[in-house]
Amino acid sequence: MFKILKDLSDQIKKNKLKSPKLSYTASLIQGKNNLSLKRFLEESKELFNAAHHNNKKEIVHESADTLYHFLVLLEFKKISIISVLKELQKRKKTSGIEEKKNRKKNVR
């Protein structure tokens, strides 16, 4: 399963260098006004709405869109999916409740 994310992340990395007229990914990353951030927010809202209405077909569709735009956002911010997965791996050792308590203690 991870291979799919890695492959998509690699494709995004390649496509960001293309002309924005030829690549949607490039238009998001090279676009003005944080376009990749705005599109991620829009897709997240669409996923929320699909889940709220319990439309499973739309949840799957919007999840795929959100995941793609999440990976574009990471590339835009120069963060690898590997870094995110490593963070998740670290959190496996801690319960969610404990992790949230520790996060509040470490907030500046």
Backbone torsions as a table, in degrees:
resi	resn	phi	psi	omega
1	MET	NA	-41.7	179.6
2	PHE	-58.6	-33.0	-178.7
3	LYS	-57.4	-37.5	178.8
4	ILE	-61.9	-45.5	178.6
5	LEU	-64.4	-43.2	-180.0
6	LYS	-63.9	-44.1	179.0
7	ASP	-62.3	-43.9	179.0
8	LEU	-65.4	-41.1	177.8
9	SER	-61.7	-42.1	177.5
10	ASP	-64.3	-39.5	179.1
11	GLN	-65.6	-40.7	176.9
12	ILE	-60.9	-43.2	178.7
13	LYS	-58.9	-40.9	178.3
14	LYS	-70.5	-45.1	-174.0
15	ASN	-70.1	-24.3	-178.6
16	LYS	-63.6	-21.1	-178.1
17	LEU	-87.3	-9.0	-178.5
18	LYS	-78.0	172.9	176.2
19	SER	-67.8	134.9	177.3
20	PRO	-61.4	-19.4	176.9
21	LYS	-75.2	-20.7	-177.3
22	LEU	-108.5	-17.0	-174.6
23	SER	-132.9	122.0	176.4
24	TYR	-61.2	-41.5	178.4
25	THR	-58.3	-46.9	179.1
26	ALA	-61.6	-39.1	-179.8
27	SER	-65.1	-33.3	177.8
28	LEU	-70.2	-44.9	-175.0
29	ILE	-77.3	-38.2	-179.0
30	GLN	-88.9	-8.2	-177.0
31	GLY	-66.2	160.8	179.9
32	LYS	-84.9	165.2	173.4
33	ASN	58.4	39.7	175.6
34	ASN	52.7	47.8	-177.5
35	LEU	-56.5	-38.5	-179.9
36	SER	-64.3	-35.6	177.5
37	LEU	-67.2	-43.4	-179.3
38	LYS	-64.3	-42.3	-179.1
39	ARG	-67.4	-37.5	176.7
40	PHE	-61.9	-44.3	179.3
41	LEU	-62.0	-44.7	178.8
42	GLU	-60.0	-45.6	-178.9
43	GLU	-66.8	-36.6	177.6
44	SER	-62.9	-41.1	177.7
45	LYS	-64.5	-40.5	178.7
46	GLU	-64.9	-38.7	176.5
47	LEU	-64.9	-43.6	178.0
48	PHE	-57.6	-47.4	-179.0
49	ASN	-62.7	-42.0	178.5
50	ALA	-62.2	-42.4	179.4
51	ALA	-68.2	-40.2	179.6
52	HIS	-60.5	-36.9	-179.9
53	HIS	-91.3	3.9	176.9
54	ASN	53.8	40.0	178.5
55	ASN	-95.7	96.0	-172.0
56	LYS	-60.6	-39.8	179.1
57	LYS	-62.1	-43.2	178.7
58	GLU	-70.8	-34.1	177.2
59	ILE	-60.2	-45.2	178.7
60	VAL	-62.5	-47.2	-178.7
61	HIS	-60.9	-49.3	-177.7
62	GLU	-71.1	-29.1	174.8
63	SER	-63.6	-43.0	177.9
64	ALA	-62.3	-44.8	178.3
65	ASP	-61.4	-45.1	-178.5
66	THR	-64.5	-41.5	179.8
67	LEU	-63.3	-43.8	176.6
68	TYR	-58.2	-50.3	-177.2
69	HIS	-67.9	-28.4	173.1
70	PHE	-62.9	-45.8	179.6
71	LEU	-65.4	-36.3	175.9
72	VAL	-64.8	-42.8	178.2
73	LEU	-59.9	-44.2	177.3
74	LEU	-59.7	-44.7	179.5
75	GLU	-63.5	-41.3	178.0
76	PHE	-58.7	-38.5	-179.4
77	LYS	-91.4	4.3	177.9
78	LYS	60.3	46.2	176.8
79	ILE	-121.2	130.9	-178.6
80	SER	-84.3	150.8	174.8
81	ILE	-61.6	-29.5	178.1
82	ILE	-59.4	-41.5	178.9
83	SER	-61.0	-40.8	179.4
84	VAL	-67.0	-43.8	-179.8
85	LEU	-65.3	-35.8	176.5
86	LYS	-64.6	-39.3	177.4
87	GLU	-62.8	-43.1	176.8
88	LEU	-61.9	-39.9	179.4
89	GLN	-61.3	-42.6	178.4
90	LYS	-61.6	-37.2	-176.2
91	ARG	-74.9	-15.5	178.8
92	LYS	-61.3	-25.8	-176.2
93	LYS	-81.8	-7.4	-174.7
94	THR	-127.7	140.0	176.2
95	SER	-66.6	154.2	179.5
96	GLY	-59.5	-39.3	179.9
97	ILE	-65.4	-45.4	179.0
98	GLU	-64.9	-40.9	-179.3
99	GLU	-61.9	-43.1	179.5
100	LYS	-65.6	-39.7	177.1
101	LYS	-61.3	-45.1	180.0
102	ASN	-65.0	-35.4	179.9
103	ARG	-63.4	-42.1	179.9
104	LYS	-64.1	-35.6	178.8
105	LYS	-67.5	-32.5	-174.4
106	ASN	-94.5	1.0	179.3
107	VAL	-72.9	138.0	-177.9
108	ARG	-86.3	NA	NA
